[in-house]
């Protein structure tokens, strides 16, 4: 079994050595380590993966020992064990491609999570979830029912012990209350290369501007629409010959890949958020 330690704090000399020394003293074997320093802000970030076989502390003792180290060194941290599988819910609307792609990747073992629930404001694609043996819940949303349905959704997430929510082309804006409940745990795929072409119909906006690339962005959801910390992005070439439909088709392929990349990074504890940015370890 493996453990993953994430560390962030003001930068100073010796941080890497002290973490490594702690693991060495207790018999830990580091199998992956990566660090980054934001020199402009003077902030240090680190991700260390180590084996528990041969570690001289029991699993129950490890969190307390690392907390003591963190207090002595002045860093914030998060600790995860490889047998802990996050529980993930998918929210979708009428377009099924991202949901189908995530469920297919999950089925073949690419995503280390449990997916108990798919929620949609349209009934169109219940068969997609059912094909993979995942519960599908239809929660229609109107301006008058939006907050009430959000409460139902939050109750469902609590009932299923959901850790992370993925908006797989879910075409509804979540309330600040919903976002606060899952801070840095709601991943959205936006069909533009943010911060360009925010809001609705970005492919139409891109076509009107005659751009030569279109892109997509996976980001954490915040109260500021389409402005959350970015997890992954990619672009594809387009030309004057491409129609809006061509841009949509090319973008749809990217949406699946970029969303899956972002979700995998989150599930593998490779992301640290600071201010409105992310460090995404490889």
C-alpha positions as a Python dict, from the first residue, in 0.01 Angstrom:
ca = {
    (1, 'X'): (0, 0, 0),
    (2, 'X'): (108, 357, -69),
    (3, 'X'): (59, 688, 105),
    (4, 'X'): (59, 1029, -63),
    (5, 'X'): (170, 1335, 132),
    (6, 'X'): (95, 1684, 0),
    (7, 'X'): (283, 1977, 155),
    (8, 'X'): (250, 2352, 108),
    (9, 'X'): (401, 2642, 303),
    (10, 'X'): (622, 2951, 276),
    (11, 'X'): (944, 2848, 105),
    (12, 'X'): (1262, 2801, 302),
    (13, 'X'): (1577, 2595, 278),
    (14, 'X'): (1575, 2234, 393),
    (15, 'X'): (1208, 2144, 343),
    (16, 'X'): (1271, 1863, 96),
    (17, 'X'): (1550, 1720, 309),
    (18, 'X'): (1346, 1726, 630),
    (19, 'X'): (1048, 1546, 476),
    (20, 'X'): (1278, 1288, 318),
    (21, 'X'): (1464, 1240, 647),
    (22, 'X'): (1138, 1182, 835),
    (23, 'X'): (1036, 909, 590),
    (24, 'X'): (1383, 755, 592),
    (25, 'X'): (1401, 739, 972),
    (26, 'X'): (1072, 550, 981),
    (27, 'X'): (1168, 306, 707),
    (28, 'X'): (963, 459, 429),
    (29, 'X'): (1061, 406, 66),
    (30, 'X'): (983, 705, -156),
    (31, 'X'): (854, 591, -495),
    (32, 'X'): (764, 932, -638),
    (33, 'X'): (847, 1287, -536),
    (34, 'X'): (794, 1623, -699),
    (35, 'X'): (814, 1979, -575),
    (36, 'X'): (759, 2330, -703),
    (37, 'X'): (838, 2674, -568),
    (38, 'X'): (641, 2979, -675),
    (39, 'X'): (930, 3223, -658),
    (40, 'X'): (706, 3528, -702),
    (41, 'X'): (495, 3443, -399),
    (42, 'X'): (758, 3249, -206),
    (43, 'X'): (540, 2939, -167),
    (44, 'X'): (666, 2581, -165),
    (45, 'X'): (462, 2280, -282),
    (46, 'X'): (550, 1913, -263),
    (47, 'X'): (393, 1573, -337),
    (48, 'X'): (560, 1261, -201),
    (49, 'X'): (439, 905, -252),
    (50, 'X'): (589, 641, -24),
    (51, 'X'): (544, 271, 48),
    (52, 'X'): (396, 159, 378),
    (53, 'X'): (558, -184, 365),
    (54, 'X'): (841, -170, 616),
    (55, 'X'): (723, 157, 768),
    (56, 'X'): (779, 138, 1144),
    (57, 'X'): (465, 338, 1229),
    (58, 'X'): (121, 182, 1209),
    (59, 'X'): (-131, 334, 975),
    (60, 'X'): (-316, 480, 1272),
    (61, 'X'): (5, 643, 1400),
    (62, 'X'): (112, 803, 1071),
    (63, 'X'): (-129, 1103, 1069),
    (64, 'X'): (-25, 1210, 1420),
    (65, 'X'): (345, 1176, 1342),
    (66, 'X'): (311, 1382, 1024),
    (67, 'X'): (103, 1642, 1210),
    (68, 'X'): (384, 1676, 1466),
    (69, 'X'): (637, 1716, 1182),
    (70, 'X'): (414, 1974, 1014),
    (71, 'X'): (388, 2181, 1330),
    (72, 'X'): (762, 2172, 1388),
    (73, 'X'): (836, 2271, 1027),
    (74, 'X'): (544, 2509, 978),
    (75, 'X'): (375, 2350, 679),
    (76, 'X'): (18, 2264, 585),
    (77, 'X'): (-44, 1916, 457),
    (78, 'X'): (-286, 1649, 341),
    (79, 'X'): (-234, 1273, 369),
    (80, 'X'): (-404, 1005, 158),
    (81, 'X'): (-378, 627, 147),
    (82, 'X'): (-401, 429, -176),
    (83, 'X'): (-682, 202, -56),
    (84, 'X'): (-911, 502, -1),
    (85, 'X'): (-1134, 539, -308),
    (86, 'X'): (-1304, 877, -346),
    (87, 'X'): (-1675, 865, -426),
    (88, 'X'): (-1766, 1065, -734),
    (89, 'X'): (-2101, 1187, -867),
    (90, 'X'): (-2152, 1298, -1226),
    (91, 'X'): (-2394, 1577, -1318),
    (92, 'X'): (-2502, 1600, -1682),
    (93, 'X'): (-2760, 1767, -1906),
    (94, 'X'): (-2852, 1670, -2262),
    (95, 'X'): (-2508, 1598, -2408),
    (96, 'X'): (-2389, 1252, -2299),
    (97, 'X'): (-2037, 1235, -2443),
    (98, 'X'): (-1843, 1338, -2131),
    (99, 'X'): (-2052, 1123, -1899),
    (100, 'X'): (-2022, 819, -2123),
    (101, 'X'): (-1646, 870, -2153),
    (102, 'X'): (-1596, 900, -1776),
    (103, 'X'): (-1805, 591, -1706),
    (104, 'X'): (-1619, 393, -1972),
    (105, 'X'): (-1282, 496, -1827),
    (106, 'X'): (-1409, 407, -1480),
    (107, 'X'): (-1528, 65, -1599),
    (108, 'X'): (-1183, -25, -1735),
    (109, 'X'): (-1006, 97, -1421),
    (110, 'X'): (-861, 429, -1537),
    (111, 'X'): (-1032, 629, -1262),
    (112, 'X'): (-962, 521, -904),
    (113, 'X'): (-1302, 610, -764),
    (114, 'X'): (-1646, 473, -691),
    (115, 'X'): (-1929, 628, -894),
    (116, 'X'): (-2261, 569, -719),
    (117, 'X'): (-2468, 838, -888),
    (118, 'X'): (-2544, 1027, -1209),
    (119, 'X'): (-2773, 1331, -1174),
    (120, 'X'): (-2933, 1509, -1469),
    (121, 'X'): (-3179, 1789, -1523),
    (122, 'X'): (-3304, 1600, -1831),
    (123, 'X'): (-3421, 1238, -1859),
    (124, 'X'): (-3270, 1181, -2204),
    (125, 'X'): (-2974, 957, -2117),
    (126, 'X'): (-3077, 745, -1823),
    (127, 'X'): (-2969, 445, -2031),
    (128, 'X'): (-2607, 564, -2025),
    (129, 'X'): (-2587, 536, -1646),
    (130, 'X'): (-2793, 218, -1638),
    (131, 'X'): (-2558, 54, -1888),
    (132, 'X'): (-2278, 91, -1634),
    (133, 'X'): (-2490, -9, -1334),
    (134, 'X'): (-2495, 341, -1186),
    (135, 'X'): (-2803, 497, -1031),
    (136, 'X'): (-2957, 772, -1245),
    (137, 'X'): (-3161, 1050, -1084),
    (138, 'X'): (-3363, 1297, -1290),
    (139, 'X'): (-3396, 1635, -1118),
    (140, 'X'): (-3567, 1878, -1358),
    (141, 'X'): (-3470, 2238, -1295),
    (142, 'X'): (-3673, 2552, -1358),
    (143, 'X'): (-3614, 2901, -1217),
    (144, 'X'): (-3886, 2831, -960),
    (145, 'X'): (-3756, 2490, -854),
    (146, 'X'): (-3380, 2546, -879),
    (147, 'X'): (-3300, 2593, -509),
    (148, 'X'): (-3534, 2315, -400),
    (149, 'X'): (-3377, 2074, -648),
    (150, 'X'): (-3031, 2174, -534),
    (151, 'X'): (-3130, 2076, -182),
    (152, 'X'): (-3246, 1738, -312),
    (153, 'X'): (-2916, 1700, -496),
    (154, 'X'): (-2713, 1789, -186),
    (155, 'X'): (-2913, 1538, 18),
    (156, 'X'): (-2839, 1273, -245),
    (157, 'X'): (-2469, 1353, -237),
    (158, 'X'): (-2467, 1324, 142),
    (159, 'X'): (-2664, 998, 131),
    (160, 'X'): (-2409, 850, -110),
    (161, 'X'): (-2107, 992, 78),
    (162, 'X'): (-1989, 1173, -235),
    (163, 'X'): (-1645, 1336, -216),
    (164, 'X'): (-1620, 1500, -559),
    (165, 'X'): (-1875, 1624, -812),
    (166, 'X'): (-1801, 1632, -1186),
    (167, 'X'): (-2007, 1859, -1410),
    (168, 'X'): (-1995, 1667, -1737),
    (169, 'X'): (-2157, 1936, -1951),
    (170, 'X'): (-2414, 2012, -1681),
    (171, 'X'): (-2573, 2328, -1812),
    (172, 'X'): (-2685, 2479, -1484),
    (173, 'X'): (-2515, 2739, -1264),
    (174, 'X'): (-2474, 2612, -908),
    (175, 'X'): (-2564, 2835, -616),
    (176, 'X'): (-2295, 2976, -383),
    (177, 'X'): (-2428, 2747, -109),
    (178, 'X'): (-2375, 2437, -323),
    (179, 'X'): (-2027, 2549, -427),
    (180, 'X'): (-1926, 2623, -67),
    (181, 'X'): (-2027, 2272, 42),
    (182, 'X'): (-1784, 2122, -211),
    (183, 'X'): (-1508, 2381, -230),
    (184, 'X'): (-1234, 2268, -471),
    (185, 'X'): (-1428, 1944, -517),
    (186, 'X'): (-1652, 2038, -810),
    (187, 'X'): (-1485, 1993, -1150),
    (188, 'X'): (-1640, 2153, -1457),
    (189, 'X'): (-1556, 2122, -1825),
    (190, 'X'): (-1603, 2450, -2011),
    (191, 'X'): (-1607, 2445, -2388),
    (192, 'X'): (-1361, 2727, -2444),
    (193, 'X'): (-998, 2807, -2372),
    (194, 'X'): (-1062, 3021, -2066),
    (195, 'X'): (-1046, 3309, -2001),
    (196, 'X'): (-1150, 3355, -2366),
    (197, 'X'): (-1517, 3328, -2459),
    (198, 'X'): (-1670, 3287, -2116),
    (199, 'X'): (-2040, 3222, -2071),
    (200, 'X'): (-2285, 3071, -2318),
    (201, 'X'): (-2224, 2958, -2678),
    (202, 'X'): (-1843, 2990, -2677),
    (203, 'X'): (-1804, 2799, -3005),
    (204, 'X'): (-2036, 3048, -3170),
    (205, 'X'): (-1833, 3334, -3020),
    (206, 'X'): (-1512, 3176, -3147),
    (207, 'X'): (-1655, 3130, -3496),
    (208, 'X'): (-1766, 3492, -3510),
    (209, 'X'): (-1413, 3604, -3421),
    (210, 'X'): (-1256, 3380, -3685),
    (211, 'X'): (-1012, 3219, -3441),
    (212, 'X'): (-760, 2962, -3566),
    (213, 'X'): (-778, 2742, -3257),
    (214, 'X'): (-1056, 2642, -3022),
    (215, 'X'): (-995, 2503, -2679),
    (216, 'X'): (-1155, 2361, -2368),
    (217, 'X'): (-1086, 2410, -1998),
    (218, 'X'): (-1142, 2190, -1694),
    (219, 'X'): (-1154, 2391, -1374),
    (220, 'X'): (-1278, 2388, -1017),
    (221, 'X'): (-1610, 2564, -976),
    (222, 'X'): (-1623, 2885, -773),
    (223, 'X'): (-1889, 3148, -721),
    (224, 'X'): (-1733, 3346, -1008),
    (225, 'X'): (-1868, 3191, -1328),
    (226, 'X'): (-1602, 3020, -1541),
    (227, 'X'): (-1325, 3175, -1330),
    (228, 'X'): (-1221, 2893, -1096),
    (229, 'X'): (-870, 2745, -1065),
    (230, 'X'): (-775, 2571, -1389),
    (231, 'X'): (-686, 2199, -1384),
    (232, 'X'): (-631, 2120, -1753),
    (233, 'X'): (-663, 2277, -2097),
    (234, 'X'): (-607, 2184, -2459),
    (235, 'X'): (-666, 2326, -2807),
    (236, 'X'): (-727, 2205, -3162),
    (237, 'X'): (-661, 2385, -3489),
    (238, 'X'): (-952, 2525, -3689),
    (239, 'X'): (-967, 2718, -4013),
    (240, 'X'): (-1188, 2951, -4212),
    (241, 'X'): (-1348, 2644, -4369),
    (242, 'X'): (-1489, 2522, -4036),
    (243, 'X'): (-1851, 2589, -3953),
    (244, 'X'): (-1985, 2627, -3601),
    (245, 'X'): (-2087, 2260, -3621),
    (246, 'X'): (-1727, 2168, -3707),
    (247, 'X'): (-1601, 2363, -3404),
    (248, 'X'): (-1855, 2189, -3181),
    (249, 'X'): (-1751, 1848, -3314),
    (250, 'X'): (-1379, 1914, -3268),
    (251, 'X'): (-1440, 2063, -2926),
    (252, 'X'): (-1649, 1768, -2814),
    (253, 'X'): (-1354, 1533, -2863),
    (254, 'X'): (-1131, 1762, -2657),
    (255, 'X'): (-1388, 1800, -2381),
    (256, 'X'): (-1378, 1428, -2306),
    (257, 'X'): (-1000, 1406, -2293),
    (258, 'X'): (-941, 1721, -2090),
    (259, 'X'): (-1215, 1646, -1838),
    (260, 'X'): (-1081, 1294, -1786),
    (261, 'X'): (-730, 1434, -1739),
    (262, 'X'): (-851, 1677, -1475),
    (263, 'X'): (-1061, 1420, -1291),
    (264, 'X'): (-770, 1176, -1283),
    (265, 'X'): (-536, 1440, -1142),
    (266, 'X'): (-785, 1519, -866),
    (267, 'X'): (-847, 1154, -779),
    (268, 'X'): (-475, 1082, -767),
    (269, 'X'): (-416, 1375, -529),
    (270, 'X'): (-189, 1555, -772),
    (271, 'X'): (-350, 1899, -733),
    (272, 'X'): (-281, 2180, -489),
    (273, 'X'): (-488, 2500, -505),
    (274, 'X'): (-359, 2838, -396),
    (275, 'X'): (-515, 3177, -455),
    (276, 'X'): (-695, 3113, -785),
    (277, 'X'): (-428, 2889, -935),
    (278, 'X'): (-330, 2526, -919),
    (279, 'X'): (-15, 2322, -903),
    (280, 'X'): (-85, 2000, -1092),
    (281, 'X'): (193, 1750, -1035),
    (282, 'X'): (278, 1508, -1316),
}
